């Protein structure tokens, strides 16, 4: 896919000893085998995304629920790999992971909002900060709001 070809190595190759690296995956032509390679997200309630430099902006939220859990898994992987930020490079990788859904999103703008968000990052270069909300934290917030 054109998204796999666009991926380039990043950085100097040096990594902090404190940074836990995500698992390496092999990009397949189908979303399902790509998704199966990503780490589980059972302990995650949602992911909040805000434009870099605009921390006061209302975040986009991807909830870990049926129909969206795959996107939470993809975005969590990207955030782990790219230091908590969905960069243009991360967006290319995300599009490659989504595989056939990426092509469908091209043909049907608005149908796949989480992929459309990646397209926007690729087009504009405007990265997004990500915040992973653990299920425990979400429960505590809900209790506090009650």
C-alpha positions as CSV (number, residue, x, y, z in Angstrom):
1,X,0.0,0.0,0.0
2,X,1.1,3.6,-0.5
3,X,1.2,4.1,3.3
4,X,3.7,1.3,3.8
5,X,6.0,2.8,1.2
6,X,5.8,6.2,2.9
7,X,7.1,4.9,6.2
8,X,10.7,6.0,6.9
9,X,13.0,5.3,9.8
10,X,12.8,8.1,12.4
11,X,15.3,9.6,14.8
12,X,18.9,8.7,15.4
13,X,18.1,5.1,16.4
14,X,19.0,5.8,20.0
15,X,16.4,4.9,22.6
16,X,16.1,5.8,26.2
17,X,16.6,2.8,28.5
18,X,13.5,3.9,30.4
19,X,11.2,3.8,27.4
20,X,9.3,0.6,26.9
21,X,9.2,-0.3,23.3
22,X,5.9,-1.6,21.8
23,X,5.9,-4.9,19.9
24,X,7.1,-5.0,16.3
25,X,4.5,-5.9,13.8
26,X,4.5,-7.1,10.2
27,X,2.1,-5.1,8.1
28,X,-0.4,-7.3,6.2
29,X,-2.8,-6.4,3.5
30,X,-5.8,-6.9,5.8
31,X,-6.8,-5.1,9.1
32,X,-7.6,-8.2,11.1
33,X,-4.1,-9.8,11.1
34,X,-2.6,-6.4,11.7
35,X,-4.9,-5.8,14.7
36,X,-4.2,-9.3,16.1
37,X,-0.5,-8.4,16.4
38,X,-1.2,-5.3,18.6
39,X,-1.1,-5.5,22.4
40,X,-4.4,-6.0,24.2
41,X,-6.3,-3.0,25.5
42,X,-8.5,-4.5,28.2
43,X,-7.4,-2.0,30.8
44,X,-8.1,1.0,28.7
45,X,-11.3,3.0,28.8
46,X,-10.6,5.6,26.1
47,X,-8.0,7.7,24.3
48,X,-8.2,11.5,24.3
49,X,-6.5,13.4,21.5
50,X,-5.8,17.1,21.4
51,X,-3.8,19.1,18.9
52,X,-0.2,19.7,19.9
53,X,0.2,23.1,21.5
54,X,-3.6,23.4,22.1
55,X,-4.0,21.6,25.5
56,X,-7.1,23.6,26.3
57,X,-8.9,22.4,23.2
58,X,-11.8,20.0,23.6
59,X,-10.3,16.5,23.0
60,X,-11.5,14.0,20.5
61,X,-12.3,10.8,22.4
62,X,-12.1,7.2,21.1
63,X,-14.0,5.0,23.6
64,X,-13.1,1.4,24.1
65,X,-16.4,-0.1,23.1
66,X,-17.7,-2.4,20.3
67,X,-17.0,-0.9,16.9
68,X,-14.3,1.4,18.3
69,X,-12.0,-1.0,20.2
70,X,-9.9,-1.7,17.2
71,X,-9.2,2.0,16.8
72,X,-8.3,2.3,20.5
73,X,-5.8,-0.6,19.9
74,X,-4.3,1.1,16.8
75,X,-4.0,4.6,18.4
76,X,-2.6,3.1,21.6
77,X,0.1,1.4,19.6
78,X,0.9,4.6,17.7
79,X,1.1,6.6,20.9
80,X,3.4,4.0,22.5
81,X,5.6,3.9,19.4
82,X,5.8,7.7,18.9
83,X,6.2,9.0,22.5
84,X,2.5,9.9,23.1
85,X,2.1,11.9,19.9
86,X,0.3,11.0,16.7
87,X,2.8,12.5,14.2
88,X,2.6,12.4,10.4
89,X,4.9,9.4,10.5
90,X,2.5,7.7,13.0
91,X,-0.4,8.5,10.8
92,X,1.2,6.8,7.8
93,X,1.7,3.7,9.9
94,X,-1.8,3.9,11.3
95,X,-3.2,4.0,7.7
96,X,-1.1,0.9,6.8
97,X,-2.4,-0.9,9.9
98,X,-6.0,-0.1,8.9
99,X,-5.3,-1.7,5.5
100,X,-8.5,-2.2,3.5
101,X,-10.4,0.2,5.7
102,X,-8.0,3.0,4.7
103,X,-9.0,2.5,1.0
104,X,-12.6,2.5,2.0
105,X,-12.1,5.7,4.0
106,X,-10.6,7.3,0.9
107,X,-13.7,6.3,-1.2
108,X,-16.2,7.3,1.6
109,X,-15.0,10.4,3.5
110,X,-16.7,10.6,6.9
111,X,-17.4,6.8,7.1
112,X,-14.3,6.1,9.2
113,X,-13.6,9.1,11.4
114,X,-10.6,7.6,13.1
115,X,-8.9,7.1,9.8
116,X,-10.1,10.5,8.5
117,X,-8.2,12.0,11.5
118,X,-5.0,10.3,10.3
119,X,-5.6,11.6,6.8
120,X,-5.8,15.1,8.2
121,X,-2.5,14.7,10.1
122,X,-0.8,13.5,6.9
123,X,-2.2,16.4,4.9
124,X,-1.6,19.2,7.5
125,X,1.3,17.8,9.5
126,X,-0.6,18.9,12.7
127,X,0.2,16.2,15.3
128,X,-2.1,15.2,18.1
129,X,-1.1,14.6,21.8
130,X,-2.7,11.4,23.1
131,X,-3.8,10.6,26.6
132,X,-4.7,7.0,27.5
133,X,-7.4,6.8,30.1
134,X,-7.2,3.6,32.0
135,X,-10.4,1.8,33.0
136,X,-9.7,2.4,36.7
137,X,-9.2,6.1,36.2
138,X,-12.5,6.3,34.2
139,X,-14.4,4.6,37.0
140,X,-12.9,7.0,39.6
141,X,-13.8,10.0,37.5
142,X,-17.4,8.7,37.1
143,X,-17.7,8.3,40.9
144,X,-16.3,11.8,41.5
145,X,-18.8,13.3,39.0
146,X,-21.7,11.4,40.6
